[in-house]
């Protein structure tokens, strides 16, 4: 069965404490090439039948209304997994 992936990230202007903690850990472990880390969420929605433009539009609506908090998060991607 096909799968639709929804990715949600904290809004860029908001502090990401978990991402900041990971960035600090990377630096302490010697991985100094990475200066910033942002941590988000990934949802996988299994679909009955083919993924159509209408299905993707419905997934976008679900992402905005249910899967994310639009005050502090942005839906960054909605796509069919390959």
LOLO-327489 format. One record per atom (N, C-alpha, C): residue number from 1; residue in three letters; atom name; x, y, z. Coordinates in Angstrom, 2 decimals, decimal comma. Layout:
! residues N
(site NUM; ALA; CA; (X; Y; Z))
...
***
This chain:
! residues 82
(site 1; UNK; N; (0,83; -1,17; 0,00))
(site 1; UNK; CA; (0,00; 0,00; 0,00))
(site 1; UNK; C; (0,89; 1,25; 0,00))
(site 2; UNK; N; (0,47; 2,28; -0,72))
(site 2; UNK; CA; (1,27; 3,51; -0,77))
(site 2; UNK; C; (1,27; 4,23; 0,57))
(site 3; UNK; N; (2,31; 5,03; 0,77))
(site 3; UNK; CA; (2,46; 5,80; 1,99))
(site 3; UNK; C; (2,69; 7,26; 1,66))
(site 4; UNK; N; (2,00; 8,14; 2,38))
(site 4; UNK; CA; (2,24; 9,58; 2,28))
(site 4; UNK; C; (3,02; 10,01; 3,50))
(site 5; UNK; N; (4,08; 10,77; 3,28))
(site 5; UNK; CA; (4,92; 11,27; 4,36))
(site 5; UNK; C; (4,59; 12,74; 4,61))
(site 6; UNK; N; (4,43; 13,09; 5,87))
(site 6; UNK; CA; (4,20; 14,47; 6,28))
(site 6; UNK; C; (5,35; 14,85; 7,22))
(site 7; UNK; N; (6,02; 15,96; 6,91))
(site 7; UNK; CA; (7,10; 16,44; 7,76))
(site 7; UNK; C; (6,69; 17,78; 8,38))
(site 8; UNK; N; (6,91; 17,89; 9,69))
(site 8; UNK; CA; (6,54; 19,08; 10,45))
(site 8; UNK; C; (7,78; 19,54; 11,22))
(site 9; UNK; N; (8,05; 20,85; 11,15))
(site 9; UNK; CA; (9,20; 21,42; 11,84))
(site 9; UNK; C; (8,76; 22,60; 12,70))
(site 10; UNK; N; (9,51; 22,88; 13,77))
(site 10; UNK; CA; (9,20; 24,08; 14,54))
(site 10; UNK; C; (9,41; 25,31; 13,64))
(site 11; UNK; N; (8,62; 26,34; 13,86))
(site 11; UNK; CA; (8,81; 27,58; 13,10))
(site 11; UNK; C; (10,23; 28,08; 13,30))
(site 12; UNK; N; (10,82; 28,62; 12,23))
(site 12; UNK; CA; (12,22; 29,03; 12,24))
(site 12; UNK; C; (12,52; 30,06; 13,33))
(site 13; UNK; N; (11,55; 30,92; 13,63))
(site 13; UNK; CA; (11,80; 31,98; 14,61))
(site 13; UNK; C; (11,71; 31,51; 16,06))
(site 14; UNK; N; (11,33; 30,26; 16,29))
(site 14; UNK; CA; (11,20; 29,74; 17,65))
(site 14; UNK; C; (12,43; 28,94; 18,06))
(site 15; UNK; N; (12,75; 29,02; 19,33))
(site 15; UNK; CA; (13,85; 28,25; 19,90))
(site 15; UNK; C; (13,50; 26,77; 19,85))
(site 16; UNK; N; (14,48; 25,94; 19,52))
(site 16; UNK; CA; (14,31; 24,49; 19,50))
(site 16; UNK; C; (15,26; 23,91; 20,56))
(site 17; UNK; N; (14,81; 23,78; 21,82))
(site 17; UNK; CA; (15,71; 23,33; 22,88))
(site 17; UNK; C; (16,32; 21,95; 22,62))
(site 18; UNK; N; (15,54; 21,03; 22,08))
(site 18; UNK; CA; (16,08; 19,68; 21,80))
(site 18; UNK; C; (17,16; 19,77; 20,73))
(site 19; UNK; N; (16,91; 20,55; 19,69))
(site 19; UNK; CA; (17,90; 20,73; 18,63))
(site 19; UNK; C; (19,17; 21,39; 19,16))
(site 20; UNK; N; (19,00; 22,38; 20,04))
(site 20; UNK; CA; (20,15; 23,05; 20,64))
(site 20; UNK; C; (20,97; 22,06; 21,47))
(site 21; UNK; N; (20,32; 21,19; 22,22))
(site 21; UNK; CA; (21,02; 20,18; 23,02))
(site 21; UNK; C; (21,81; 19,22; 22,13))
(site 22; UNK; N; (21,21; 18,79; 21,03))
(site 22; UNK; CA; (21,91; 17,89; 20,10))
(site 22; UNK; C; (23,10; 18,60; 19,46))
(site 23; UNK; N; (22,91; 19,86; 19,07))
(site 23; UNK; CA; (24,03; 20,62; 18,48))
(site 23; UNK; C; (25,19; 20,73; 19,46))
(site 24; UNK; N; (24,87; 20,97; 20,74))
(site 24; UNK; CA; (25,91; 21,04; 21,76))
(site 24; UNK; C; (26,64; 19,71; 21,93))
(site 25; UNK; N; (25,88; 18,62; 21,90))
(site 25; UNK; CA; (26,48; 17,29; 22,03))
(site 25; UNK; C; (27,39; 16,98; 20,84))
(site 26; UNK; N; (26,95; 17,35; 19,66))
(site 26; UNK; CA; (27,79; 17,13; 18,47))
(site 26; UNK; C; (29,12; 17,87; 18,60))
(site 27; UNK; N; (29,05; 19,11; 19,04))
(site 27; UNK; CA; (30,28; 19,90; 19,20))
(site 27; UNK; C; (31,20; 19,26; 20,25))
(site 28; UNK; N; (30,61; 18,82; 21,37))
(site 28; UNK; CA; (31,43; 18,18; 22,42))
(site 28; UNK; C; (32,07; 16,88; 21,94))
(site 29; UNK; N; (31,43; 16,21; 21,00))
(site 29; UNK; CA; (31,97; 14,96; 20,47))
(site 29; UNK; C; (32,92; 15,18; 19,30))
(site 30; UNK; N; (33,19; 16,43; 18,99))
(site 30; UNK; CA; (34,17; 16,74; 17,95))
(site 30; UNK; C; (33,59; 16,93; 16,56))
(site 31; UNK; N; (32,29; 16,90; 16,43))
(site 31; UNK; CA; (31,64; 17,09; 15,12))
(site 31; UNK; C; (31,35; 18,58; 14,95))
(site 32; UNK; N; (32,38; 19,34; 14,66))
(site 32; UNK; CA; (32,27; 20,80; 14,65))
(site 32; UNK; C; (31,78; 21,37; 13,33))
(site 33; UNK; N; (31,56; 20,56; 12,32))
(site 33; UNK; CA; (31,07; 21,06; 11,03))
(site 33; UNK; C; (29,60; 21,44; 11,09))
(site 34; UNK; N; (28,90; 20,97; 12,11))
(site 34; UNK; CA; (27,46; 21,21; 12,22))
(site 34; UNK; C; (27,22; 22,30; 13,25))
(site 35; UNK; N; (26,61; 23,40; 12,82))
(site 35; UNK; CA; (26,45; 24,54; 13,72))
(site 35; UNK; C; (25,04; 24,68; 14,26))
(site 36; UNK; N; (24,06; 24,00; 13,66))
(site 36; UNK; CA; (22,68; 24,13; 14,11))
(site 36; UNK; C; (21,94; 22,83; 13,85))
(site 37; UNK; N; (21,06; 22,47; 14,74))
(site 37; UNK; CA; (20,21; 21,29; 14,58))
(site 37; UNK; C; (18,78; 21,70; 14,90))
(site 38; UNK; N; (17,83; 21,32; 14,06))
(site 38; UNK; CA; (16,41; 21,53; 14,32))
(site 38; UNK; C; (15,76; 20,15; 14,29))
(site 39; UNK; N; (14,93; 19,86; 15,27))
(site 39; UNK; CA; (14,28; 18,57; 15,38))
(site 39; UNK; C; (12,79; 18,73; 15,10))
(site 40; UNK; N; (12,29; 17,90; 14,19))
(site 40; UNK; CA; (10,89; 17,96; 13,82))
(site 40; UNK; C; (10,21; 16,61; 13,98))
(site 41; UNK; N; (9,07; 16,48; 13,29))
(site 41; UNK; CA; (8,29; 15,24; 13,36))
(site 41; UNK; C; (8,04; 14,73; 11,94))
(site 42; UNK; N; (7,94; 13,42; 11,81))
(site 42; UNK; CA; (7,62; 12,77; 10,54))
(site 42; UNK; C; (6,44; 11,84; 10,79))
(site 43; UNK; N; (5,42; 11,96; 9,95))
(site 43; UNK; CA; (4,26; 11,09; 10,01))
(site 43; UNK; C; (4,19; 10,29; 8,71))
(site 44; UNK; N; (3,80; 9,04; 8,80))
(site 44; UNK; CA; (3,58; 8,21; 7,62))
(site 44; UNK; C; (2,13; 7,76; 7,61))
(site 45; UNK; N; (1,42; 8,14; 6,56))
(site 45; UNK; CA; (0,00; 7,81; 6,41))
(site 45; UNK; C; (-0,14; 6,77; 5,30))
(site 46; UNK; N; (-0,64; 5,59; 5,64))
(site 46; UNK; CA; (-0,85; 4,54; 4,65))
(site 46; UNK; C; (-2,17; 4,79; 3,93))
(site 47; UNK; N; (-2,16; 4,62; 2,62))
(site 47; UNK; CA; (-3,31; 4,96; 1,78))
(site 47; UNK; C; (-3,88; 3,71; 1,12))
(site 48; UNK; N; (-5,20; 3,62; 1,11))
(site 48; UNK; CA; (-5,88; 2,57; 0,34))
(site 48; UNK; C; (-5,97; 3,06; -1,11))
(site 49; UNK; N; (-5,46; 2,31; -2,05))
(site 49; UNK; CA; (-5,52; 2,72; -3,45))
(site 49; UNK; C; (-4,40; 3,67; -3,82))
(site 50; UNK; N; (-4,46; 4,21; -5,04))
(site 50; UNK; CA; (-3,37; 5,06; -5,52))
(site 50; UNK; C; (-3,38; 6,43; -4,84))
(site 51; UNK; N; (-2,20; 7,05; -4,81))
(site 51; UNK; CA; (-2,08; 8,40; -4,29))
(site 51; UNK; C; (-2,34; 9,37; -5,43))
(site 52; UNK; N; (-3,37; 10,18; -5,28))
(site 52; UNK; CA; (-3,74; 11,16; -6,30))
(site 52; UNK; C; (-3,49; 12,57; -5,76))
(site 53; UNK; N; (-3,66; 13,56; -6,61))
(site 53; UNK; CA; (-3,54; 14,95; -6,16))
(site 53; UNK; C; (-4,55; 15,24; -5,06))
(site 54; UNK; N; (-5,75; 14,68; -5,18))
(site 54; UNK; CA; (-6,78; 14,88; -4,17))
(site 54; UNK; C; (-6,37; 14,25; -2,84))
(site 55; UNK; N; (-5,74; 13,08; -2,89))
(site 55; UNK; CA; (-5,27; 12,41; -1,67))
(site 55; UNK; C; (-4,18; 13,25; -1,00))
(site 56; UNK; N; (-3,27; 13,77; -1,80))
(site 56; UNK; CA; (-2,20; 14,62; -1,24))
(site 56; UNK; C; (-2,78; 15,90; -0,64))
(site 57; UNK; N; (-3,78; 16,47; -1,30))
(site 57; UNK; CA; (-4,43; 17,67; -0,77))
(site 57; UNK; C; (-5,12; 17,37; 0,56))
(site 58; UNK; N; (-5,75; 16,22; 0,64))
(site 58; UNK; CA; (-6,41; 15,82; 1,89))
(site 58; UNK; C; (-5,36; 15,62; 2,99))
(site 59; UNK; N; (-4,22; 15,01; 2,65))
(site 59; UNK; CA; (-3,14; 14,82; 3,62))
(site 59; UNK; C; (-2,59; 16,16; 4,09))
(site 60; UNK; N; (-2,50; 17,13; 3,18))
(site 60; UNK; CA; (-2,04; 18,48; 3,54))
(site 60; UNK; C; (-2,99; 19,10; 4,56))
(site 61; UNK; N; (-4,29; 18,97; 4,32))
(site 61; UNK; CA; (-5,29; 19,50; 5,23))
(site 61; UNK; C; (-5,18; 18,83; 6,60))
(site 62; UNK; N; (-5,04; 17,51; 6,61))
(site 62; UNK; CA; (-4,89; 16,77; 7,86))
(site 62; UNK; C; (-3,63; 17,24; 8,60))
(site 63; UNK; N; (-2,56; 17,43; 7,85))
(site 63; UNK; CA; (-1,30; 17,88; 8,45))
(site 63; UNK; C; (-1,46; 19,24; 9,12))
(site 64; UNK; N; (-2,16; 20,15; 8,46))
(site 64; UNK; CA; (-2,33; 21,50; 9,00))
(site 64; UNK; C; (-3,32; 21,54; 10,16))
(site 65; UNK; N; (-4,36; 20,71; 10,10))
(site 65; UNK; CA; (-5,41; 20,78; 11,11))
(site 65; UNK; C; (-5,19; 19,86; 12,31))
(site 66; UNK; N; (-4,50; 18,73; 12,10))
(site 66; UNK; CA; (-4,42; 17,72; 13,16))
(site 66; UNK; C; (-2,97; 17,39; 13,57))
(site 67; UNK; N; (-2,10; 17,23; 12,59))
(site 67; UNK; CA; (-0,76; 16,73; 12,88))
(site 67; UNK; C; (0,22; 17,79; 13,35))
(site 68; UNK; N; (-0,12; 19,06; 13,14))
(site 68; UNK; CA; (0,79; 20,13; 13,54))
(site 68; UNK; C; (0,04; 21,17; 14,37))
(site 69; UNK; N; (0,81; 21,90; 15,14))
(site 69; UNK; CA; (0,29; 23,04; 15,88))
(site 69; UNK; C; (0,72; 24,27; 15,09))
(site 70; UNK; N; (-0,18; 24,86; 14,32))
(site 70; UNK; CA; (0,17; 25,94; 13,41))
(site 70; UNK; C; (0,70; 27,19; 14,11))
(site 71; UNK; N; (0,54; 27,29; 15,42))
(site 71; UNK; CA; (1,08; 28,43; 16,16))
(site 71; UNK; C; (2,60; 28,33; 16,24))
(site 72; UNK; N; (3,11; 27,11; 16,43))
(site 72; UNK; CA; (4,56; 26,94; 16,65))
(site 72; UNK; C; (5,24; 26,05; 15,61))
(site 73; UNK; N; (4,48; 25,46; 14,68))
(site 73; UNK; CA; (5,07; 24,52; 13,71))
(site 73; UNK; C; (4,62; 24,85; 12,29))
(site 74; UNK; N; (5,46; 24,46; 11,34))
(site 74; UNK; CA; (5,14; 24,56; 9,92))
(site 74; UNK; C; (5,12; 23,15; 9,32))
(site 75; UNK; N; (4,16; 22,89; 8,45))
(site 75; UNK; CA; (4,19; 21,67; 7,65))
(site 75; UNK; C; (5,17; 21,94; 6,52))
(site 76; UNK; N; (6,27; 21,22; 6,48))
(site 76; UNK; CA; (7,32; 21,52; 5,49))
(site 76; UNK; C; (7,26; 20,64; 4,27))
(site 77; UNK; N; (6,59; 19,48; 4,36))
(site 77; UNK; CA; (6,51; 18,59; 3,20))
(site 77; UNK; C; (5,36; 17,62; 3,34))
(site 78; UNK; N; (4,71; 17,34; 2,22))
(site 78; UNK; CA; (3,70; 16,29; 2,11))
(site 78; UNK; C; (3,95; 15,63; 0,76))
(site 79; UNK; N; (4,37; 14,35; 0,79))
(site 79; UNK; CA; (4,72; 13,69; -0,46))
(site 79; UNK; C; (4,52; 12,19; -0,35))
(site 80; UNK; N; (4,45; 11,53; -1,50))
(site 80; UNK; CA; (4,33; 10,07; -1,51))
(site 80; UNK; C; (5,72; 9,47; -1,34))
(site 81; UNK; N; (5,84; 8,54; -0,41))
(site 81; UNK; CA; (7,11; 7,86; -0,19))
(site 81; UNK; C; (7,41; 6,95; -1,37))
(site 82; UNK; N; (8,63; 6,90; -1,75))
(site 82; UNK; CA; (9,04; 6,04; -2,87))
(site 82; UNK; C; (9,79; 4,84; -2,38))
***
